[in-house]
Amino acid sequence: MRRLDEPDHMKLRITDPGWLPLRKLDDLVPDHGHLMHLFLVRWPDMDRVYHLHPDQTAPGFFATSLPSLPGGKYRIYGDIVHDSGFAETAVGEANLPKVHGQPVSGDDAAGPDSRDMIWLHDKTKPVGL
């Protein structure tokens, strides 16, 4: 959810998937120094990827400033870890307008850059063999 008066700010809420009967959201622990690792992937082109670290504003709620990014549909992946060691990835989608934000800094990252990754596999063999 975004406020229109803050076009470079993204607010996120983790909702219960319903399959974790004892799930809590007030027990998160840092993973590599952050409570959440957020990935935004422009879809379906997959030509832009952002790795951000939102701040927790309340149990289950996070907020982050967005870097400059082109508008479009984005898949959202939020990796969190509970104090039990259980890791989960919250997923979602957002239609974002073009954002004129600040450059990424610190541990945050934006891509692509001059490197590409290509998945190579033999179509005659099952993946993973």
MARBA-3410 file (N, C-alpha, C, O; in Angstrom, 1 decimal):
129
0.8,-1.2,0.0,0.0,0.0,0.0,0.9,1.2,0.0,1.9,1.3,0.8 ~ 0.6,2.2,-0.9,1.4,3.4,-0.9,0.5,4.6,-0.7,-0.7,4.6,-1.1 ~ 1.0,5.7,-0.1,0.3,6.9,0.0,0.6,7.8,-1.2,1.8,7.9,-1.6 ~ -0.4,8.4,-1.8,-0.2,9.2,-3.0,0.7,10.4,-2.7,1.3,11.0,-3.6 ~ 0.7,10.9,-1.4,1.5,12.1,-1.1,3.0,11.7,-0.9,3.8,12.6,-0.6
3.3,10.4,-0.9,4.7,10.0,-0.8,5.0,9.0,-1.9,5.1,7.8,-1.6 ~ 5.1,9.4,-3.1,5.2,8.5,-4.3,6.5,7.7,-4.2,6.6,6.7,-4.9 ~ 7.5,8.1,-3.4,8.7,7.3,-3.4,8.8,6.5,-2.1,9.9,6.0,-1.7 ~ 7.6,6.2,-1.5,7.6,5.5,-0.2,6.6,4.3,-0.4,5.5,4.4,-0.9 ~ 7.1,3.1,0.1,6.2,1.9,0.0,6.0,1.4,1.4,6.9,1.2,2.2
4.7,1.1,1.6,4.3,0.5,2.9,3.8,-0.9,2.6,3.1,-1.1,1.6 ~ 4.2,-1.8,3.4,3.9,-3.2,3.2,3.2,-3.8,4.5,3.6,-3.4,5.6 ~ 2.3,-4.7,4.3,1.7,-5.4,5.4,1.7,-6.9,5.1,1.3,-7.3,4.0 ~ 2.3,-7.7,6.0,2.3,-9.1,5.9,1.0,-9.7,6.4,0.6,-9.4,7.5 ~ 0.3,-10.5,5.6,-1.0,-11.1,6.0,-0.8,-12.6,6.2,0.1,-13.2,5.7
-1.7,-13.1,7.0,-1.6,-14.5,7.4,-2.1,-15.4,6.2,-3.2,-15.3,5.7 ~ -1.2,-16.4,5.8,-1.6,-17.3,4.7,-2.6,-18.3,5.1,-3.3,-18.9,4.3 ~ -2.8,-18.5,6.5,-3.9,-19.4,6.9,-3.4,-20.8,7.2,-4.1,-21.6,7.7 ~ -2.1,-21.1,6.8,-1.7,-22.5,7.0,-0.7,-22.6,8.1,-0.2,-23.7,8.4 ~ -0.4,-21.5,8.8,0.5,-21.6,10.0,-0.3,-21.3,11.2,-0.5,-20.1,11.5
-0.9,-22.3,11.9,-1.8,-22.0,13.0,-1.2,-21.2,14.2,-1.9,-20.5,14.9 ~ 0.1,-21.3,14.4,0.7,-20.6,15.6,1.6,-19.4,15.1,2.5,-19.0,15.8 ~ 1.4,-19.0,13.9,2.2,-17.9,13.3,2.1,-16.6,14.1,1.0,-16.2,14.5 ~ 3.3,-16.0,14.3,3.3,-14.7,15.0,4.2,-13.8,14.1,5.0,-14.3,13.3 ~ 4.0,-12.5,14.2,4.8,-11.6,13.4,5.5,-10.6,14.3,6.1,-9.6,13.9
5.5,-10.9,15.6,6.2,-10.0,16.6,7.5,-10.7,17.1,8.0,-10.3,18.1 ~ 7.9,-11.7,16.4,9.1,-12.5,16.8,10.2,-12.5,15.7,11.0,-13.5,15.7 ~ 10.3,-11.5,14.9,11.3,-11.6,13.8,12.6,-11.2,14.4,12.8,-10.4,15.3 ~ 13.6,-11.9,13.8,15.0,-11.6,14.1,15.8,-11.2,12.9,15.4,-11.5,11.7 ~ 16.8,-10.4,13.0,17.6,-9.9,11.9,18.3,-11.1,11.2,18.8,-12.0,11.8
18.3,-11.0,9.9,19.0,-11.9,9.0,20.0,-11.1,8.2,19.6,-10.2,7.4 ~ 21.3,-11.3,8.4,22.3,-10.4,7.8,22.1,-8.9,8.1,22.3,-8.1,7.3 ~ 21.6,-8.7,9.4,21.5,-7.3,9.8,20.2,-6.7,9.5,20.0,-5.5,9.9 ~ 19.2,-7.4,8.9,17.9,-6.7,8.5,16.8,-7.7,8.9,16.9,-8.9,8.8 ~ 15.6,-7.1,9.3,14.4,-7.9,9.6,13.7,-8.4,8.4,13.0,-9.4,8.4
13.9,-7.6,7.2,13.3,-8.1,6.0,14.3,-7.8,4.8,14.9,-6.7,4.8 ~ 14.4,-8.7,3.9,15.1,-8.5,2.6,13.9,-8.5,1.6,13.3,-9.5,1.4 ~ 13.7,-7.3,1.0,12.6,-7.1,0.1,13.2,-7.1,-1.4,14.1,-6.4,-1.7 ~ 12.6,-7.9,-2.2,13.0,-7.9,-3.6,11.8,-7.5,-4.5,10.7,-8.1,-4.4 ~ 12.0,-6.5,-5.3,11.0,-6.1,-6.3,11.5,-6.5,-7.7,12.6,-6.2,-8.1
10.7,-7.3,-8.4,11.1,-7.7,-9.8,10.0,-7.3,-10.8,8.9,-7.6,-10.6 ~ 10.4,-6.4,-11.7,9.5,-6.0,-12.7,9.0,-7.1,-13.6,9.9,-7.9,-14.0 ~ 7.7,-7.3,-13.8,7.1,-8.4,-14.4,6.3,-8.0,-15.6,5.6,-7.0,-15.5 ~ 6.3,-8.8,-16.6,7.0,-10.1,-16.8,8.4,-10.0,-17.4,9.0,-11.0,-17.6 ~ 8.8,-8.8,-17.7,10.1,-8.6,-18.4,11.3,-9.1,-17.5,12.3,-9.5,-18.1
11.2,-9.0,-16.2,12.3,-9.3,-15.3,13.5,-8.5,-15.7,14.6,-9.0,-15.5 ~ 13.4,-7.3,-16.1,14.5,-6.5,-16.6,15.0,-5.6,-15.5,16.0,-4.9,-15.6 ~ 14.3,-5.5,-14.4,14.7,-4.6,-13.2,14.5,-5.4,-12.0,13.4,-6.0,-11.7 ~ 15.5,-5.4,-11.1,15.4,-6.1,-9.8,16.0,-5.1,-8.8,17.0,-4.5,-8.9 ~ 15.2,-5.0,-7.6,15.6,-4.2,-6.5,15.7,-5.0,-5.3,14.8,-5.8,-5.0
16.8,-4.9,-4.5,16.9,-5.5,-3.2,17.0,-4.4,-2.1,18.0,-3.7,-2.0 ~ 15.9,-4.3,-1.4,15.8,-3.3,-0.4,15.6,-3.9,1.0,15.4,-5.0,1.2 ~ 15.7,-3.0,2.0,15.6,-3.4,3.4,14.7,-2.5,4.2,15.1,-1.6,4.8 ~ 13.4,-2.8,4.1,12.4,-2.0,4.8,12.6,-2.0,6.3,13.1,-3.0,6.9 ~ 12.1,-1.0,7.0,12.1,-0.9,8.4,10.7,-1.4,8.9,9.7,-1.1,8.3
10.8,-2.1,10.0,9.5,-2.6,10.6,8.9,-1.4,11.4,9.6,-0.8,12.2 ~ 7.6,-1.1,11.1,7.0,0.0,11.8,6.0,-0.5,12.9,5.7,0.3,13.8 ~ 5.6,-1.7,12.8,4.8,-2.4,13.8,4.8,-3.9,13.4,5.2,-4.2,12.3 ~ 4.4,-4.8,14.3,4.4,-6.2,13.9,3.6,-6.5,12.6,2.4,-6.2,12.6 ~ 4.3,-7.0,11.7,3.7,-7.3,10.4,3.6,-6.1,9.4,3.1,-6.3,8.3
4.1,-5.0,9.8,4.1,-3.8,8.9,5.5,-3.3,8.7,6.3,-3.2,9.6 ~ 5.8,-2.9,7.4,7.1,-2.5,7.0,7.0,-1.3,6.1,5.9,-1.1,5.5 ~ 8.0,-0.4,6.0,8.0,0.7,5.2,9.4,1.0,4.6,10.4,0.7,5.3 ~ 9.5,1.5,3.4,10.8,1.8,2.8,10.7,2.9,1.8,9.6,3.1,1.2 ~ 11.7,3.6,1.6,11.8,4.6,0.5,12.2,3.8,-0.7,13.0,2.8,-0.7
11.6,4.2,-1.9,11.9,3.5,-3.1,13.0,4.3,-3.9,13.0,5.5,-3.8 ~ 13.8,3.6,-4.6,14.8,4.3,-5.5,14.0,4.7,-6.8,12.9,4.3,-6.9 ~ 14.7,5.4,-7.6,14.1,5.7,-9.0,13.8,4.3,-9.7,14.7,3.5,-9.7 ~ 12.6,4.2,-10.2,12.3,2.9,-10.9,11.3,3.2,-11.9,10.4,4.1,-11.8 ~ 11.3,2.4,-13.0,10.3,2.6,-14.1,8.9,2.0,-13.6,8.9,1.1,-12.8
7.9,2.6,-14.1,6.6,2.1,-13.7,6.3,0.7,-14.3,6.9,0.3,-15.3 ~ 5.3,0.1,-13.7,4.9,-1.2,-14.2,4.5,-2.2,-13.1,4.4,-1.8,-12.0 ~ 4.2,-3.4,-13.5,3.8,-4.4,-12.6,5.1,-5.0,-12.0,6.1,-5.3,-12.7 ~ 5.1,-5.2,-10.6,6.2,-5.8,-9.9,5.8,-6.9,-9.1,4.7,-6.9,-8.4 ~ 6.6,-8.0,-9.1,6.4,-9.1,-8.1,7.2,-8.7,-6.9,8.3,-8.1,-7.0
6.6,-8.9,-5.7,7.3,-8.5,-4.4,7.6,-9.8,-3.6,6.7,-10.7,-3.5 ~ 8.8,-9.9,-3.1,9.2,-11.0,-2.3,9.8,-10.5,-1.0,10.8,-9.7,-1.1 ~ 9.3,-10.8,0.1,9.8,-10.3,1.4,10.3,-11.4,2.3,9.5,-12.2,2.8 ~ 11.6,-11.6,2.4,12.2,-12.7,3.2,12.3,-12.2,4.7,12.9,-11.2,5.0 ~ 11.7,-13.0,5.6,11.8,-12.7,7.0,12.2,-14.0,7.8,12.0,-15.1,7.2
12.7,-13.9,9.0,13.1,-15.0,9.8,12.5,-14.8,11.2,12.6,-13.8,11.8 ~ 11.9,-15.9,11.7,11.3,-15.9,13.1,12.4,-16.3,14.1,13.4,-17.0,13.7 ~ 12.2,-16.0,15.3,13.2,-16.3,16.4,13.3,-17.8,16.5,14.3,-18.3,17.1 ~ 12.4,-18.6,16.0,12.5,-20.1,16.1,13.5,-20.6,15.0,13.9,-21.7,15.0 ~ 13.9,-19.7,14.1,14.8,-20.1,13.0,14.0,-20.3,11.7,14.6,-20.5,10.6
12.7,-20.3,11.8,11.8,-20.6,10.6,11.9,-19.4,9.7,11.5,-18.2,10.1 ~ 12.2,-19.6,8.5,12.3,-18.5,7.5,11.1,-18.6,6.5,10.7,-19.7,6.2 ~ 10.6,-17.5,6.1,9.5,-17.5,5.2,9.6,-16.4,4.2,10.3,-15.4,4.5 ~ 9.0,-16.5,3.1,9.0,-15.5,2.0,7.5,-15.1,1.8,6.7,-15.9,1.3 ~ 7.2,-13.8,2.1,5.9,-13.3,1.8,5.9,-12.8,0.4,6.9,-12.2,0.0
4.9,-13.0,-0.3,4.8,-12.7,-1.8,3.6,-11.8,-2.1,2.6,-11.8,-1.4 ~ 3.8,-11.0,-3.1,2.7,-10.1,-3.5,3.0,-9.5,-4.9,4.0,-9.8,-5.5 ~ 2.1,-8.6,-5.3,2.3,-7.9,-6.6,1.9,-6.5,-6.3,1.0,-6.2,-5.5 ~ 2.5,-5.6,-7.1,2.1,-4.2,-7.1,2.2,-3.5,-8.4,3.2,-3.9,-9.2 ~ 1.3,-2.7,-8.8,1.4,-1.8,-10.0,2.0,-0.5,-9.5,1.3,0.3,-8.9
3.2,-0.2,-9.9,3.9,1.0,-9.4,4.0,2.0,-10.5,4.3,1.7,-11.7 ~ 3.8,3.3,-10.2,4.0,4.3,-11.2,5.5,4.5,-11.3,6.3,4.0,-10.5 ~ 6.0,5.3,-12.3,7.4,5.7,-12.4,7.7,6.5,-11.1,7.0,7.4,-10.8 ~ 8.8,6.1,-10.5,9.2,6.7,-9.2,10.5,7.5,-9.4,11.5,6.9,-10.0 ~ 10.6,8.7,-8.9,11.8,9.5,-9.0,12.3,9.5,-7.5,12.1,10.5,-6.8
13.0,8.5,-7.1,13.5,8.4,-5.7,15.0,8.6,-5.7,15.6,9.1,-6.6 ~ 15.5,8.4,-4.5,17.0,8.6,-4.3,17.7,7.3,-4.8,17.1,6.2,-4.8 ~ 19.0,7.5,-5.1,19.8,6.3,-5.5,19.9,5.3,-4.3,19.8,5.7,-3.2 ~ 20.0,4.0,-4.6,20.1,3.0,-3.6,21.4,3.3,-2.8,22.4,3.8,-3.4 ~ 21.4,3.0,-1.5,22.6,3.2,-0.7,22.7,2.1,0.3,21.8,1.3,0.5
23.9,2.0,1.0,24.1,1.0,2.0,24.0,-0.4,1.4,24.7,-0.7,0.4 ~ 23.2,-1.3,2.0,23.1,-2.7,1.6,22.1,-2.8,0.4,22.0,-3.9,-0.1 ~ 21.3,-1.8,0.1,20.3,-1.9,-0.9,21.0,-2.0,-2.3,22.1,-1.5,-2.5 ~ 20.3,-2.5,-3.3,20.9,-2.7,-4.6,19.8,-2.6,-5.7,18.6,-2.9,-5.4 ~ 20.2,-2.2,-6.8,19.3,-2.1,-8.0,20.0,-2.7,-9.2,21.2,-2.6,-9.3
19.3,-3.4,-10.0,19.9,-4.0,-11.2,19.0,-3.9,-12.4,17.8,-3.4,-12.2 ~ 19.3,-4.2,-13.6,20.6,-4.9,-13.9,21.7,-3.9,-14.1,21.5,-2.7,-14.2 ~ 22.9,-4.5,-14.1,24.0,-3.7,-14.4,24.7,-4.4,-15.6,24.0,-4.9,-16.5 ~ 26.0,-4.4,-15.7,26.6,-4.9,-16.9,26.7,-6.4,-16.9,27.2,-7.0,-17.9 ~ 26.2,-7.1,-15.9,26.2,-8.5,-15.8,24.9,-9.1,-16.2,23.9,-8.5,-15.8
24.9,-10.3,-16.8,23.6,-11.0,-17.1,23.8,-12.4,-16.5,24.9,-12.9,-16.5 ~ 22.7,-13.0,-16.2,22.7,-14.4,-15.8,21.7,-15.1,-16.7,20.6,-14.7,-16.9 ~ 22.2,-16.2,-17.2,21.3,-17.1,-18.1,21.2,-18.4,-17.5,22.2,-19.0,-17.2 ~ 20.0,-19.0,-17.5,19.8,-20.3,-16.9,20.0,-21.3,-18.1,19.3,-21.3,-19.1 ~ 21.0,-22.2,-17.9,21.3,-23.2,-18.9,20.9,-24.5,-18.3,21.3,-24.9,-17.2
20.2,-25.2,-19.1,19.8,-26.6,-18.8,19.4,-27.4,-20.0,19.0,-26.8,-21.0 ~ 19.6,-28.7,-20.0,19.3,-29.6,-21.1,17.8,-29.9,-21.0,17.4,-30.5,-20.0 ~ 17.0,-29.5,-21.9,15.6,-29.7,-21.9,15.2,-31.2,-21.9,14.0,-31.5,-21.6 ~ 16.1,-32.1,-22.2,15.8,-33.5,-22.2,16.0,-34.1,-20.9,15.5,-35.2,-20.7 ~ 16.6,-33.4,-19.9,16.7,-33.9,-18.5,15.9,-33.1,-17.6,15.7,-31.9,-17.8
15.3,-33.8,-16.6,14.6,-33.0,-15.5,15.5,-32.0,-14.9,16.7,-32.3,-14.7 ~ 15.0,-30.8,-14.5,15.8,-29.8,-13.8,16.2,-30.4,-12.5,15.5,-31.1,-11.8 ~ 17.5,-30.2,-12.1,18.0,-30.6,-10.9,18.8,-31.9,-11.0,19.5,-32.3,-10.0 ~ 18.9,-32.5,-12.2,19.7,-33.7,-12.3,21.0,-33.4,-13.0,21.8,-34.3,-13.3
END
